[in-house]
Amino acid sequence: MSNEIDPASYFTDMEREAIILNATLGMIDDMVNHTIFMPLGENRQETNLLPTTQLALVQFSTLLRDFLSPVTSRGKQPLPFGLPKPPNGDNLTDHTTLFYLKQIGKNPLIGTKIEPLNAIVLDFADWLNETAIVPDIWLPSISTKLDLEIKRIDFIRTSGDIGKHNFLRLEGQARRVRRVLSENDVEVDLSEAYLALPDLWDWFHTHLLAFHASNIAEFLNNIRYAVRSYVGPLAKTSYRVIDAYGGIERYTFERPDEIVNSFAWEQYYGLLQSSLRQPNFPKFSVSPSFKTQF
């Protein structure tokens, strides 16, 4: 019999919430910043973001793929931190970070103003689950032309995986390509699916992801600001000055009884601390034309 302690037994619900929220902010900070995207300038309404370089767009794709990936464990071990497993089903966004943000929205424990976070998470999940229609896709490696119907989350995940791995680690994506093409009445074997991966990456990354990067960044940025709105008031009321030297304060935050684990306390502290700092990207909105096409 294993002596390993069930992770769920030593993390409280509030600790898990702090871990998810701080991880979310960290991932978004890595994706939506001035290293990835050009400065906005004066116009921040109905605008368009441009990547700083093509490599920056690849980095955005890779980081986005991680954000839209499931939390996993080794073998049959429980999920890290005692997180609940998403339900089995066809809702692909349940197997992403968005699932845990939805769970927080149903039972918020740290802050109070949860409605903006709930709204933007649901909007982003709905957008990802919608089916895009991409006309006149040409895949020369398998001599196929088609009008492709694909869920947005599928092409985003496939783009991120192909851009990160070589073909030795892309069997899962090749099988996904077979499924997607079959759903579009194009039957290929696994070898042909492998052959089609570079062509599909060109379409999914160079065309679709590049087109939607602004809109996706707006969703992510709005999640960041909604998390700040949720925890910001608490950060201000629980702020405690320890001492000051040369006009610089050393401070901490009042620690709730529910935050016991040392790692969870670090995440809780970082979450509240980040809400007091200016975000590394301003609020903005993109043109509606970027929200509905493809």
C-alpha positions as CSV (number, residue, x, y, z in Angstrom):
1,M,0.0,0.0,0.0
2,S,1.3,3.4,-0.9
3,N,2.1,5.9,1.9
4,E,1.7,8.9,-0.4
5,I,-0.7,11.5,1.0
6,D,-3.6,12.4,-1.2
7,P,-2.9,16.0,-2.4
8,A,-6.6,16.9,-1.9
9,S,-6.1,16.4,1.9
10,Y,-3.5,19.1,2.3
11,F,-4.7,21.9,0.1
12,T,-7.9,23.8,1.1
13,D,-10.3,25.1,-1.5
14,M,-9.1,28.7,-1.0
15,E,-5.5,27.5,-1.5
16,R,-6.4,25.9,-4.8
17,E,-8.2,29.0,-5.9
18,A,-5.1,31.1,-5.1
19,I,-2.9,28.7,-7.0
20,I,-5.1,28.7,-10.1
21,L,-5.6,32.5,-10.2
22,N,-1.9,33.2,-9.7
23,A,-0.9,30.7,-12.4
24,T,-3.5,32.2,-14.7
25,L,-2.0,35.7,-14.3
26,G,1.5,34.3,-14.8
27,M,0.6,32.6,-18.1
28,I,-1.3,35.7,-19.4
29,D,1.6,38.0,-18.4
30,D,3.9,35.8,-20.5
31,M,1.6,35.9,-23.5
32,V,0.3,39.5,-23.6
33,N,3.2,41.9,-23.2
34,H,5.4,44.2,-25.2
35,T,7.9,41.4,-26.0
36,I,5.2,39.5,-27.9
37,F,3.1,42.4,-29.3
38,M,3.9,45.9,-30.6
39,P,2.9,48.9,-28.5
40,L,-0.7,50.1,-29.1
41,G,-0.1,53.8,-29.3
42,E,-2.9,56.2,-28.7
43,N,-5.7,54.2,-30.3
44,R,-6.8,51.5,-27.9
45,Q,-10.4,51.0,-29.2
46,E,-11.2,48.8,-32.2
47,T,-7.5,48.4,-32.9
48,N,-5.3,45.5,-34.1
49,L,-2.2,44.0,-32.4
50,L,0.9,43.1,-34.3
51,P,3.5,40.6,-33.1
52,T,7.0,42.1,-32.7
53,T,8.5,39.3,-34.8
54,Q,7.5,36.1,-36.4
55,L,9.3,34.2,-33.6
56,A,7.2,36.2,-31.1
57,L,4.1,34.8,-32.8
58,V,5.4,31.3,-32.5
59,Q,6.2,31.9,-28.8
60,F,2.6,33.2,-28.3
61,S,1.2,30.1,-30.0
62,T,3.3,27.8,-27.8
63,L,2.3,29.6,-24.6
64,L,-1.3,29.7,-25.7
65,R,-1.2,25.9,-26.3
66,D,-0.1,25.4,-22.7
67,F,-2.9,27.7,-21.4
68,L,-5.4,25.6,-23.4
69,S,-4.0,22.3,-22.2
70,P,-5.3,20.0,-19.4
71,V,-3.7,19.7,-16.0
72,T,-2.2,16.2,-15.9
73,S,-0.6,13.8,-13.5
74,R,1.6,10.8,-13.8
75,G,-0.2,7.6,-14.4
76,K,-3.2,7.2,-12.1
77,Q,-2.0,9.7,-9.6
78,P,-4.4,12.5,-8.5
79,L,-4.1,15.8,-10.2
80,P,-1.6,18.3,-8.7
81,F,-2.9,20.3,-5.6
82,G,-5.9,18.0,-5.4
83,L,-7.6,19.8,-8.4
84,P,-10.8,18.1,-9.7
85,K,-10.7,16.2,-12.9
86,P,-12.9,17.8,-15.7
87,P,-15.9,15.8,-16.8
88,N,-15.5,13.5,-19.8
89,G,-17.3,14.9,-22.8
90,D,-17.0,16.8,-26.1
91,N,-16.5,20.3,-24.5
92,L,-12.8,20.8,-25.3
93,T,-12.5,23.9,-23.1
94,D,-13.2,21.8,-20.1
95,H,-9.7,20.4,-20.6
96,T,-8.0,23.8,-20.3
97,T,-7.3,26.4,-17.6
98,L,-10.7,27.9,-18.4
99,F,-12.4,24.9,-16.6
100,Y,-10.8,25.9,-13.3
101,L,-11.6,29.5,-13.7
102,K,-15.3,28.5,-14.3
103,Q,-15.2,26.5,-11.1
104,I,-13.9,29.5,-9.2
105,G,-16.8,31.5,-10.6
106,K,-19.3,29.1,-9.2
107,N,-17.9,29.3,-5.6
108,P,-15.6,32.4,-5.2
109,L,-13.7,32.4,-1.9
110,I,-10.9,35.0,-2.1
111,G,-12.6,38.1,-3.6
112,T,-16.2,39.3,-4.1
113,K,-16.6,40.9,-7.5
114,I,-16.6,37.7,-9.6
115,E,-19.1,38.6,-12.3
116,P,-16.7,40.2,-14.8
117,L,-14.4,37.2,-14.6
118,N,-17.3,34.8,-15.1
119,A,-18.5,36.7,-18.2
120,I,-15.2,36.9,-20.0
121,V,-14.3,33.3,-19.3
122,L,-17.6,32.1,-20.7
123,D,-17.3,34.4,-23.7
124,F,-13.8,33.1,-24.5
125,A,-14.8,29.4,-24.0
126,D,-17.8,29.9,-26.3
127,W,-15.6,31.6,-29.0
128,L,-13.1,28.7,-28.8
129,N,-15.8,26.1,-29.2
130,E,-17.3,27.7,-32.3
131,T,-16.7,26.1,-35.6
132,A,-14.7,28.1,-38.1
133,I,-15.2,27.7,-41.9
134,V,-11.9,28.3,-43.8
135,P,-12.5,28.3,-47.6
136,D,-10.1,27.1,-50.3
137,I,-7.5,25.4,-48.2
138,W,-4.8,23.8,-50.4
139,L,-2.7,20.9,-49.0
140,P,-0.2,20.2,-51.7
141,S,1.6,17.4,-49.8
142,I,-1.6,15.3,-50.2
143,S,-3.0,17.0,-53.3
144,T,-6.2,18.0,-51.5
145,K,-8.2,21.2,-51.7
146,L,-11.2,21.8,-49.3
147,D,-13.4,24.2,-47.4
148,L,-12.4,23.3,-43.9
149,E,-14.7,23.3,-41.0
150,I,-12.9,23.1,-37.7
151,K,-13.4,24.2,-34.1
152,R,-11.2,27.2,-33.3
153,I,-9.7,25.4,-30.3
154,D,-8.7,22.5,-32.5
155,F,-6.7,24.6,-35.0
156,I,-5.1,26.6,-32.1
157,R,-4.0,23.5,-30.3
158,T,-2.7,21.9,-33.5
159,S,-0.8,25.0,-34.5
160,G,0.8,25.2,-31.0
161,D,1.8,21.5,-31.1
162,I,3.3,21.5,-34.6
163,G,5.2,24.7,-33.9
164,K,6.8,23.2,-30.8
165,H,7.5,19.6,-31.7
166,N,9.1,17.7,-34.6
167,F,7.2,14.9,-36.2
168,L,8.6,12.3,-33.8
169,R,6.4,13.7,-31.1
170,L,3.3,14.5,-33.3
171,E,1.5,11.2,-33.5
172,G,-1.4,12.6,-31.4
173,Q,-1.7,15.6,-33.7
174,A,-1.5,13.4,-36.8
175,R,-4.4,11.4,-35.5
176,R,-6.3,14.6,-34.7
177,V,-5.7,15.7,-38.3
178,R,-7.1,12.4,-39.6
179,R,-10.2,13.0,-37.5
180,V,-10.6,16.6,-38.6
181,L,-10.2,15.8,-42.3
182,S,-12.5,12.8,-42.0
183,E,-15.2,15.2,-40.5
184,N,-14.7,17.2,-43.7
185,D,-15.1,14.1,-46.0
186,V,-11.4,13.8,-46.7
187,E,-10.1,10.3,-45.8
188,V,-6.3,9.9,-45.3
189,D,-4.2,7.3,-43.6
190,L,-1.8,8.2,-40.8
191,S,1.2,8.6,-43.1
192,E,-0.7,11.1,-45.2
193,A,-1.8,12.9,-42.0
194,Y,1.9,13.3,-41.1
195,L,2.6,14.6,-44.6
196,A,-0.1,17.2,-44.2
197,L,1.2,18.6,-40.9
198,P,3.5,21.3,-42.4
199,D,0.8,22.5,-44.8
200,L,-1.8,22.6,-42.0
201,W,0.7,24.5,-39.8
202,D,1.1,27.1,-42.5
203,W,-2.7,27.5,-42.6
204,F,-3.4,27.3,-38.9
205,H,-0.4,29.4,-37.7
206,T,0.5,31.8,-40.6
207,H,-3.1,32.5,-41.6
208,L,-5.6,31.7,-38.8
209,L,-3.7,32.3,-35.6
210,A,-2.0,35.4,-37.0
211,F,-5.4,36.7,-37.9
212,H,-6.9,35.9,-34.5
213,A,-4.0,36.8,-32.3
214,S,-5.4,40.3,-31.5
215,N,-8.8,38.9,-30.5
216,I,-7.3,36.1,-28.4
217,A,-5.0,38.6,-26.7
218,E,-8.0,40.8,-25.9
219,F,-9.8,37.8,-24.3
220,L,-6.7,37.0,-22.2
221,N,-6.1,40.6,-21.3
222,N,-9.7,41.0,-20.1
223,I,-9.3,37.9,-18.0
224,R,-6.2,39.4,-16.4
225,Y,-8.0,42.7,-15.6
226,A,-11.1,40.7,-14.3
227,V,-8.9,38.7,-11.9
228,R,-7.3,42.0,-10.7
229,S,-10.8,43.5,-10.1
230,Y,-11.7,40.3,-8.2
231,V,-8.8,40.3,-5.8
232,G,-7.7,44.0,-5.8
233,P,-10.1,45.3,-3.1
234,L,-8.9,42.5,-0.7
235,A,-5.3,43.3,-1.5
236,K,-5.8,46.9,-0.4
237,T,-7.7,46.0,2.8
238,S,-5.3,43.3,3.9
239,Y,-2.2,45.2,3.1
240,R,0.0,45.5,6.3
241,V,3.2,47.7,6.6
242,I,6.0,45.9,8.4
243,D,8.5,48.8,8.5
244,A,10.0,51.4,6.2
245,Y,13.6,52.3,5.3
246,G,14.5,55.3,3.1
247,G,10.9,55.9,2.2
248,I,10.5,52.3,1.0
249,E,7.9,50.2,2.8
250,R,8.3,46.5,3.6
251,Y,4.8,45.0,3.7
252,T,2.8,41.8,3.8
253,F,-0.8,40.8,3.6
254,E,-3.1,39.6,6.3
255,R,-3.1,35.8,6.0
256,P,-6.5,34.0,6.1
257,D,-6.8,30.9,8.3
258,E,-7.6,28.9,5.2
259,I,-4.2,29.6,3.7
260,V,-1.9,27.1,5.5
261,N,0.3,25.4,3.0
262,S,3.6,27.4,2.4
263,F,3.4,27.1,-1.4
264,A,-0.2,28.2,-1.4
265,W,0.7,31.2,0.8
266,E,3.4,32.2,-1.8
267,Q,0.8,32.0,-4.5
268,Y,-1.8,33.9,-2.5
269,Y,0.8,36.6,-1.7
270,G,1.9,36.9,-5.3
271,L,-1.7,37.1,-6.5
272,L,-2.5,40.0,-4.1
273,Q,0.8,41.7,-4.8
274,S,0.3,41.6,-8.6
275,S,-3.1,43.3,-8.2
276,L,-1.4,46.3,-6.7
277,R,1.0,46.7,-9.7
278,Q,0.3,48.3,-13.0
279,P,-0.3,45.5,-15.6
280,N,2.3,45.1,-18.4
281,F,-0.3,45.8,-21.1
282,P,-3.1,48.4,-21.1
283,K,-6.8,47.5,-21.7
284,F,-7.8,47.6,-25.4
285,S,-10.4,46.3,-27.8
286,V,-10.0,45.0,-31.3
287,S,-12.1,45.6,-34.3
288,P,-15.3,43.5,-34.5
289,S,-14.2,42.2,-37.9
290,F,-11.6,40.1,-36.1
291,K,-14.1,38.4,-33.9
292,T,-16.4,36.6,-36.3
293,Q,-14.4,35.5,-39.3
294,F,-12.9,32.0,-39.4
